């Protein structure tokens, strides 16, 4: 247990940001709690698949 005495209110804390300890549950290492996206939310995020044919037709900058 640690006690921090400051003149200003504490906005946030992060414990072990460089993962130097063998911590199984890293979700409780920060205050206020930071929410991590679930696997389903990561899967549903829209990604731009890109259009390779359009990219090939675009002239390169500096190529003459």
Gaussian input, Z-matrix of N, CA and C with variables (Angstrom, degrees):
# hf/3-21g

backbone

0 1
 N
 C     1     B1
 C     2     B2     1     A1
 N     3     B3     2     A2     1     D1
 C     4     B4     3     A3     2     D2
 C     5     B5     4     A4     3     D3
 N     6     B6     5     A5     4     D4
 C     7     B7     6     A6     5     D5
 C     8     B8     7     A7     6     D6
 N     9     B9     8     A8     7     D7
 C    10    B10     9     A9     8     D8
 C    11    B11    10    A10     9     D9
 N    12    B12    11    A11    10    D10
 C    13    B13    12    A12    11    D11
 C    14    B14    13    A13    12    D12
 N    15    B15    14    A14    13    D13
 C    16    B16    15    A15    14    D14
 C    17    B17    16    A16    15    D15
 N    18    B18    17    A17    16    D16
 C    19    B19    18    A18    17    D17
 C    20    B20    19    A19    18    D18
 N    21    B21    20    A20    19    D19
 C    22    B22    21    A21    20    D20
 C    23    B23    22    A22    21    D21
 N    24    B24    23    A23    22    D22
 C    25    B25    24    A24    23    D23
 C    26    B26    25    A25    24    D24
 N    27    B27    26    A26    25    D25
 C    28    B28    27    A27    26    D26
 C    29    B29    28    A28    27    D27
 N    30    B30    29    A29    28    D28
 C    31    B31    30    A30    29    D29
 C    32    B32    31    A31    30    D30
 N    33    B33    32    A32    31    D31
 C    34    B34    33    A33    32    D32
 C    35    B35    34    A34    33    D33
 N    36    B36    35    A35    34    D34
 C    37    B37    36    A36    35    D35
 C    38    B38    37    A37    36    D36
 N    39    B39    38    A38    37    D37
 C    40    B40    39    A39    38    D38
 C    41    B41    40    A40    39    D39
 N    42    B42    41    A41    40    D40
 C    43    B43    42    A42    41    D41
 C    44    B44    43    A43    42    D42
 N    45    B45    44    A44    43    D43
 C    46    B46    45    A45    44    D44
 C    47    B47    46    A46    45    D45
 N    48    B48    47    A47    46    D46
 C    49    B49    48    A48    47    D47
 C    50    B50    49    A49    48    D48
 N    51    B51    50    A50    49    D49
 C    52    B52    51    A51    50    D50
 C    53    B53    52    A52    51    D51
 N    54    B54    53    A53    52    D52
 C    55    B55    54    A54    53    D53
 C    56    B56    55    A55    54    D54
 N    57    B57    56    A56    55    D55
 C    58    B58    57    A57    56    D56
 C    59    B59    58    A58    57    D57
 N    60    B60    59    A59    58    D58
 C    61    B61    60    A60    59    D59
 C    62    B62    61    A61    60    D60
 N    63    B63    62    A62    61    D61
 C    64    B64    63    A63    62    D62
 C    65    B65    64    A64    63    D63
 N    66    B66    65    A65    64    D64
 C    67    B67    66    A66    65    D65
 C    68    B68    67    A67    66    D66
 N    69    B69    68    A68    67    D67
 C    70    B70    69    A69    68    D68
 C    71    B71    70    A70    69    D69
 N    72    B72    71    A71    70    D70
 C    73    B73    72    A72    71    D71
 C    74    B74    73    A73    72    D72
 N    75    B75    74    A74    73    D73
 C    76    B76    75    A75    74    D74
 C    77    B77    76    A76    75    D75
 N    78    B78    77    A77    76    D76
 C    79    B79    78    A78    77    D77
 C    80    B80    79    A79    78    D78
 N    81    B81    80    A80    79    D79
 C    82    B82    81    A81    80    D80
 C    83    B83    82    A82    81    D81
 N    84    B84    83    A83    82    D82
 C    85    B85    84    A84    83    D83
 C    86    B86    85    A85    84    D84
 N    87    B87    86    A86    85    D85
 C    88    B88    87    A87    86    D86
 C    89    B89    88    A88    87    D87
 N    90    B90    89    A89    88    D88
 C    91    B91    90    A90    89    D89
 C    92    B92    91    A91    90    D90
 N    93    B93    92    A92    91    D91
 C    94    B94    93    A93    92    D92
 C    95    B95    94    A94    93    D93
 N    96    B96    95    A95    94    D94
 C    97    B97    96    A96    95    D95
 C    98    B98    97    A97    96    D96
 N    99    B99    98    A98    97    D97
 C   100   B100    99    A99    98    D98
 C   101   B101   100   A100    99    D99
 N   102   B102   101   A101   100   D100
 C   103   B103   102   A102   101   D101
 C   104   B104   103   A103   102   D102
 N   105   B105   104   A104   103   D103
 C   106   B106   105   A105   104   D104
 C   107   B107   106   A106   105   D105
 N   108   B108   107   A107   106   D106
 C   109   B109   108   A108   107   D107
 C   110   B110   109   A109   108   D108
 N   111   B111   110   A110   109   D109
 C   112   B112   111   A111   110   D110
 C   113   B113   112   A112   111   D111
 N   114   B114   113   A113   112   D112
 C   115   B115   114   A114   113   D113
 C   116   B116   115   A115   114   D114
 N   117   B117   116   A116   115   D115
 C   118   B118   117   A117   116   D116
 C   119   B119   118   A118   117   D117
 N   120   B120   119   A119   118   D118
 C   121   B121   120   A120   119   D119
 C   122   B122   121   A121   120   D120
 N   123   B123   122   A122   121   D121
 C   124   B124   123   A123   122   D122
 C   125   B125   124   A124   123   D123
 N   126   B126   125   A125   124   D124
 C   127   B127   126   A126   125   D125
 C   128   B128   127   A127   126   D126
 N   129   B129   128   A128   127   D127
 C   130   B130   129   A129   128   D128
 C   131   B131   130   A130   129   D129
 N   132   B132   131   A131   130   D130
 C   133   B133   132   A132   131   D131
 C   134   B134   133   A133   132   D132
 N   135   B135   134   A134   133   D133
 C   136   B136   135   A135   134   D134
 C   137   B137   136   A136   135   D135
 N   138   B138   137   A137   136   D136
 C   139   B139   138   A138   137   D137
 C   140   B140   139   A139   138   D138
 N   141   B141   140   A140   139   D139
 C   142   B142   141   A141   140   D140
 C   143   B143   142   A142   141   D141
 N   144   B144   143   A143   142   D142
 C   145   B145   144   A144   143   D143
 C   146   B146   145   A145   144   D144
 N   147   B147   146   A146   145   D145
 C   148   B148   147   A147   146   D146
 C   149   B149   148   A148   147   D147
 N   150   B150   149   A149   148   D148
 C   151   B151   150   A150   149   D149
 C   152   B152   151   A151   150   D150
 N   153   B153   152   A152   151   D151
 C   154   B154   153   A153   152   D152
 C   155   B155   154   A154   153   D153
 N   156   B156   155   A155   154   D154
 C   157   B157   156   A156   155   D155
 C   158   B158   157   A157   156   D156
 N   159   B159   158   A158   157   D157
 C   160   B160   159   A159   158   D158
 C   161   B161   160   A160   159   D159
 N   162   B162   161   A161   160   D160
 C   163   B163   162   A162   161   D161
 C   164   B164   163   A163   162   D162
 N   165   B165   164   A164   163   D163
 C   166   B166   165   A165   164   D164
 C   167   B167   166   A166   165   D165
 N   168   B168   167   A167   166   D166
 C   169   B169   168   A168   167   D167
 C   170   B170   169   A169   168   D168
 N   171   B171   170   A170   169   D169
 C   172   B172   171   A171   170   D170
 C   173   B173   172   A172   171   D171
 N   174   B174   173   A173   172   D172
 C   175   B175   174   A174   173   D173
 C   176   B176   175   A175   174   D174
 N   177   B177   176   A176   175   D175
 C   178   B178   177   A177   176   D176
 C   179   B179   178   A178   177   D177
 N   180   B180   179   A179   178   D178
 C   181   B181   180   A180   179   D179
 C   182   B182   181   A181   180   D180
 N   183   B183   182   A182   181   D181
 C   184   B184   183   A183   182   D182
 C   185   B185   184   A184   183   D183
 N   186   B186   185   A185   184   D184
 C   187   B187   186   A186   185   D185
 C   188   B188   187   A187   186   D186
 N   189   B189   188   A188   187   D187
 C   190   B190   189   A189   188   D188
 C   191   B191   190   A190   189   D189

   B1=1.4504
   B2=1.5174
   B3=1.3256
   B4=1.4619
   B5=1.5215
   B6=1.3217
   B7=1.4537
   B8=1.5208
   B9=1.3290
   B10=1.4595
   B11=1.5212
   B12=1.3213
   B13=1.4556
   B14=1.5180
   B15=1.3485
   B16=1.4621
   B17=1.5177
   B18=1.3299
   B19=1.4606
   B20=1.5187
   B21=1.3254
   B22=1.4628
   B23=1.5218
   B24=1.3403
   B25=1.4710
   B26=1.5265
   B27=1.3091
   B28=1.4636
   B29=1.5181
   B30=1.3212
   B31=1.4632
   B32=1.5185
   B33=1.3234
   B34=1.4589
   B35=1.5159
   B36=1.3167
   B37=1.4573
   B38=1.5176
   B39=1.3143
   B40=1.4613
   B41=1.5173
   B42=1.3151
   B43=1.4561
   B44=1.5151
   B45=1.2976
   B46=1.4664
   B47=1.5291
   B48=1.3497
   B49=1.4694
   B50=1.5249
   B51=1.3372
   B52=1.4644
   B53=1.5226
   B54=1.3307
   B55=1.4745
   B56=1.5256
   B57=1.3217
   B58=1.4571
   B59=1.5228
   B60=1.3250
   B61=1.4573
   B62=1.5205
   B63=1.3133
   B64=1.4665
   B65=1.5264
   B66=1.3226
   B67=1.4563
   B68=1.5228
   B69=1.3274
   B70=1.4587
   B71=1.5226
   B72=1.3317
   B73=1.4619
   B74=1.5277
   B75=1.3265
   B76=1.4662
   B77=1.5170
   B78=1.3294
   B79=1.4632
   B80=1.5222
   B81=1.3278
   B82=1.4610
   B83=1.5337
   B84=1.3133
   B85=1.4616
   B86=1.5215
   B87=1.3114
   B88=1.4611
   B89=1.5210
   B90=1.3317
   B91=1.4574
   B92=1.5129
   B93=1.3073
   B94=1.4606
   B95=1.5224
   B96=1.3081
   B97=1.4696
   B98=1.5226
   B99=1.3214
   B100=1.4650
   B101=1.5213
   B102=1.3124
   B103=1.4574
   B104=1.5202
   B105=1.3032
   B106=1.4626
   B107=1.5209
   B108=1.3306
   B109=1.4645
   B110=1.5247
   B111=1.3226
   B112=1.4641
   B113=1.5266
   B114=1.3151
   B115=1.4648
   B116=1.5211
   B117=1.3420
   B118=1.4578
   B119=1.5258
   B120=1.3259
   B121=1.4635
   B122=1.5273
   B123=1.3093
   B124=1.4623
   B125=1.5197
   B126=1.3320
   B127=1.4577
   B128=1.5227
   B129=1.3426
   B130=1.4598
   B131=1.5297
   B132=1.3169
   B133=1.4607
   B134=1.5170
   B135=1.2910
   B136=1.4637
   B137=1.5234
   B138=1.2967
   B139=1.4612
   B140=1.5183
   B141=1.3000
   B142=1.4572
   B143=1.5249
   B144=1.3427
   B145=1.4600
   B146=1.5205
   B147=1.3166
   B148=1.4513
   B149=1.5167
   B150=1.3145
   B151=1.4503
   B152=1.5264
   B153=1.3186
   B154=1.4618
   B155=1.5234
   B156=1.3400
   B157=1.4651
   B158=1.5270
   B159=1.3340
   B160=1.4649
   B161=1.5248
   B162=1.3162
   B163=1.4558
   B164=1.5243
   B165=1.3268
   B166=1.4629
   B167=1.5236
   B168=1.3313
   B169=1.4666
   B170=1.5224
   B171=1.3111
   B172=1.4522
   B173=1.5219
   B174=1.3446
   B175=1.4707
   B176=1.5281
   B177=1.3173
   B178=1.4485
   B179=1.5156
   B180=1.3154
   B181=1.4579
   B182=1.5198
   B183=1.2964
   B184=1.4486
   B185=1.5208
   B186=1.3292
   B187=1.4710
   B188=1.5238
   B189=1.3270
   B190=1.4640
   B191=1.4900
   A1=108.35
   A2=115.16
   A3=121.17
   A4=109.26
   A5=116.79
   A6=122.88
   A7=107.30
   A8=116.55
   A9=122.29
   A10=108.26
   A11=116.95
   A12=122.23
   A13=106.96
   A14=116.41
   A15=121.23
   A16=109.83
   A17=115.56
   A18=120.63
   A19=111.53
   A20=116.67
   A21=121.55
   A22=109.52
   A23=116.98
   A24=118.64
   A25=111.20
   A26=116.67
   A27=122.16
   A28=108.78
   A29=116.36
   A30=122.33
   A31=110.70
   A32=118.02
   A33=120.68
   A34=111.28
   A35=115.57
   A36=122.42
   A37=109.37
   A38=116.01
   A39=121.36
   A40=107.98
   A41=115.59
   A42=121.48
   A43=108.93
   A44=116.94
   A45=124.07
   A46=112.19
   A47=118.69
   A48=120.16
   A49=113.60
   A50=118.27
   A51=121.16
   A52=112.51
   A53=117.60
   A54=124.64
   A55=110.86
   A56=116.79
   A57=121.49
   A58=113.05
   A59=118.36
   A60=121.46
   A61=109.39
   A62=116.08
   A63=121.15
   A64=108.61
   A65=116.08
   A66=121.91
   A67=108.73
   A68=116.60
   A69=120.89
   A70=110.77
   A71=116.95
   A72=121.35
   A73=108.78
   A74=117.55
   A75=120.98
   A76=112.51
   A77=118.18
   A78=119.81
   A79=111.66
   A80=118.59
   A81=120.68
   A82=112.37
   A83=118.24
   A84=121.69
   A85=113.44
   A86=119.33
   A87=119.98
   A88=109.90
   A89=114.18
   A90=121.18
   A91=107.62
   A92=120.87
   A93=127.63
   A94=110.29
   A95=115.74
   A96=122.19
   A97=110.39
   A98=116.47
   A99=122.41
   A100=107.97
   A101=116.22
   A102=119.47
   A103=109.45
   A104=115.18
   A105=121.50
   A106=107.90
   A107=118.41
   A108=119.64
   A109=110.87
   A110=115.09
   A111=119.43
   A112=109.70
   A113=116.41
   A114=120.54
   A115=110.29
   A116=117.10
   A117=120.51
   A118=110.71
   A119=117.50
   A120=120.46
   A121=110.88
   A122=117.25
   A123=119.87
   A124=111.35
   A125=117.03
   A126=121.17
   A127=111.11
   A128=116.56
   A129=120.44
   A130=113.35
   A131=118.35
   A132=119.23
   A133=109.24
   A134=114.91
   A135=119.39
   A136=109.79
   A137=115.07
   A138=121.46
   A139=107.79
   A140=116.71
   A141=121.32
   A142=107.73
   A143=117.81
   A144=118.70
   A145=112.37
   A146=116.63
   A147=119.75
   A148=111.97
   A149=116.25
   A150=122.39
   A151=106.38
   A152=116.58
   A153=120.64
   A154=112.40
   A155=118.06
   A156=120.23
   A157=110.65
   A158=117.05
   A159=119.89
   A160=109.64
   A161=117.03
   A162=120.34
   A163=111.80
   A164=118.12
   A165=121.13
   A166=111.44
   A167=117.69
   A168=121.16
   A169=112.44
   A170=117.59
   A171=120.84
   A172=108.88
   A173=117.39
   A174=118.69
   A175=110.71
   A176=115.92
   A177=121.27
   A178=110.17
   A179=116.46
   A180=121.01
   A181=108.89
   A182=116.64
   A183=121.48
   A184=114.33
   A185=118.65
   A186=120.96
   A187=108.54
   A188=116.48
   A189=119.20
   A190=111.15
   D1=133.72
   D2=179.17
   D3=-121.47
   D4=149.12
   D5=176.74
   D6=-122.94
   D7=120.97
   D8=178.89
   D9=-107.59
   D10=121.75
   D11=178.09
   D12=-106.32
   D13=117.23
   D14=-179.02
   D15=-132.44
   D16=159.48
   D17=176.36
   D18=-81.09
   D19=-27.85
   D20=-178.20
   D21=-108.90
   D22=154.10
   D23=177.76
   D24=-66.17
   D25=143.10
   D26=179.95
   D27=-80.04
   D28=128.98
   D29=-177.85
   D30=-88.06
   D31=-38.72
   D32=-179.33
   D33=-167.54
   D34=155.49
   D35=177.82
   D36=-132.88
   D37=145.80
   D38=173.92
   D39=-131.43
   D40=125.46
   D41=179.69
   D42=-103.56
   D43=130.38
   D44=178.04
   D45=56.99
   D46=61.22
   D47=-178.66
   D48=-70.16
   D49=-19.01
   D50=-177.55
   D51=-102.71
   D52=11.50
   D53=176.22
   D54=54.07
   D55=50.69
   D56=-178.79
   D57=-89.20
   D58=-9.74
   D59=177.80
   D60=-112.45
   D61=158.60
   D62=179.90
   D63=-83.76
   D64=80.22
   D65=-177.83
   D66=-105.27
   D67=121.84
   D68=-179.55
   D69=-76.08
   D70=-45.21
   D71=-176.16
   D72=-102.06
   D73=94.12
   D74=-178.37
   D75=-85.41
   D76=-1.28
   D77=-179.14
   D78=-73.78
   D79=-16.64
   D80=-178.42
   D81=-104.81
   D82=24.25
   D83=-178.00
   D84=-95.52
   D85=7.61
   D86=-179.96
   D87=-139.94
   D88=152.48
   D89=175.13
   D90=-135.14
   D91=129.16
   D92=-4.64
   D93=-67.47
   D94=158.22
   D95=-174.38
   D96=-59.41
   D97=133.00
   D98=177.73
   D99=-98.24
   D100=127.72
   D101=-178.88
   D102=-86.19
   D103=135.05
   D104=177.27
   D105=-103.08
   D106=138.97
   D107=179.12
   D108=-65.55
   D109=143.67
   D110=179.57
   D111=-75.67
   D112=170.37
   D113=179.52
   D114=-63.13
   D115=-36.47
   D116=179.73
   D117=-67.68
   D118=-41.09
   D119=178.12
   D120=-64.63
   D121=-38.75
   D122=177.66
   D123=-65.95
   D124=-37.14
   D125=179.79
   D126=-68.20
   D127=-36.62
   D128=-175.13
   D129=-82.09
   D130=-8.90
   D131=179.58
   D132=-63.70
   D133=137.85
   D134=-176.79
   D135=-78.20
   D136=132.07
   D137=177.15
   D138=-116.87
   D139=143.99
   D140=176.64
   D141=-85.05
   D142=109.13
   D143=-178.34
   D144=-68.32
   D145=-18.84
   D146=179.48
   D147=79.11
   D148=161.00
   D149=179.25
   D150=-124.27
   D151=102.09
   D152=-175.07
   D153=-64.64
   D154=-36.26
   D155=179.84
   D156=-65.85
   D157=-40.79
   D158=178.40
   D159=-65.82
   D160=-39.17
   D161=179.85
   D162=-66.12
   D163=-34.50
   D164=179.41
   D165=-69.71
   D166=-31.03
   D167=-179.10
   D168=-80.35
   D169=-17.88
   D170=-179.76
   D171=-74.32
   D172=124.22
   D173=179.97
   D174=-67.93
   D175=143.92
   D176=179.00
   D177=-75.33
   D178=148.17
   D179=178.15
   D180=-72.93
   D181=130.73
   D182=177.70
   D183=85.04
   D184=-6.04
   D185=179.18
   D186=-87.56
   D187=120.40
   D188=-178.04
   D189=-134.51

